Amino acid sequence: IAALSLGQADFVFIPFAAGAVFFFAASEGPATRFLESRPLVYLGEISFSVYMWHALIGAVFAKAFSAAGKPDLGFGGGLALFVGIVVLTLAIAAVSHAVFE
């Protein structure tokens, strides 16, 4: 799958982005307040559950989408589907985090 291949630029960008997050987290200012906000801290707490559930939920939706004949949703429909999958993933991850961790 072409979208999953990593090029040389990706191996430069990923450490740079991680370094930028650490830099902003260590400094004082609006970026620090954003990174320390309750929603982002909670997202960090449930991040492993999100990681564990996202592929399964994505695969189920992809299978259902394929079974429906891959209808053209347009931009708005595709965006709504994406937001729905993200919300469902976060909800299931939050419940499984509360129950199992």
C-alpha positions in Angstrom: 0.0 0.0 0.0 1.6 3.2 -1.1 0.1 5.3 1.7 1.9 3.1 4.3 5.4 3.4 2.7 7.9 5.5 4.5 10.4 7.6 2.6 13.5 9.3 3.8 11.7 12.6 4.5 9.4 10.7 6.9 12.4 9.6 9.0 13.6 13.2 9.2 10.1 14.6 10.0 9.1 12.2 12.7 12.0 12.9 15.1 11.7 16.6 14.4 8.0 16.6 15.3 8.7 14.6 18.5 11.5 17.0 19.4 9.2 20.0 18.9 6.5 18.4 21.2 9.2 17.9 23.9 10.5 21.4 23.4 7.1 23.0 23.8 6.2 20.8 26.7 9.3 21.8 28.6 8.8 25.6 27.9 6.3 27.9 29.4 3.6 29.4 27.2 0.5 28.8 25.2 1.8 25.5 23.7 2.6 24.2 27.2 -0.9 25.1 28.4 -2.4 23.4 25.4 -0.3 20.2 25.9 -1.2 20.1 29.6 -5.0 20.6 29.0 -7.3 18.0 30.5 -8.5 16.6 27.1 -5.0 16.0 25.9 -3.8 14.6 29.2 -6.9 12.2 29.1 -6.1 11.3 25.5 -2.6 10.4 26.6 -4.0 8.2 29.3 -6.3 6.3 27.0 -3.8 6.4 24.0 -2.9 2.7 24.3 -6.6 1.7 24.2 -7.1 4.0 21.2 -4.1 2.2 19.5 -5.5 -1.2 20.3 -9.1 -0.4 19.0 -8.5 1.8 16.0 -7.4 -0.8 13.6 -10.2 -3.2 14.4 -12.9 -0.5 14.2 -11.3 0.8 10.9 -11.3 -2.7 9.5 -15.0 -3.3 10.4 -16.0 0.0 8.8 -13.9 -0.8 5.7 -15.5 -4.2 5.4 -19.0 -2.7 5.7 -18.2 0.1 3.3 -16.9 -2.5 0.8 -20.0 -4.6 1.3 -22.2 -1.6 0.5 -20.6 -1.3 -2.9 -18.2 1.6 -1.9 -20.7 4.4 -2.4 -19.5 7.8 -3.2 -20.0 9.9 -0.1 -18.5 13.1 -1.3 -16.4 15.3 0.9 -19.0 16.0 3.5 -20.1 12.4 3.8 -16.5 11.1 4.0 -15.7 13.7 6.6 -18.8 12.7 8.7 -17.8 9.0 8.4 -14.2 9.8 9.5 -15.5 11.9 12.5 -17.9 9.1 13.4 -15.1 6.5 13.3 -12.9 8.7 15.5 -15.7 9.3 18.0 -16.6 5.6 18.2 -12.9 4.7 18.6 -12.5 7.2 21.4 -15.7 6.1 23.1 -14.8 2.4 23.0 -11.2 3.1 24.1 -12.5 5.2 27.1 -14.8 2.4 28.2 -12.1 -0.3 27.8 -9.6 1.8 29.6 -12.0 2.3 32.5 -12.9 -1.4 32.6 -9.5 -3.1 32.0 -6.8 -0.7 33.1 
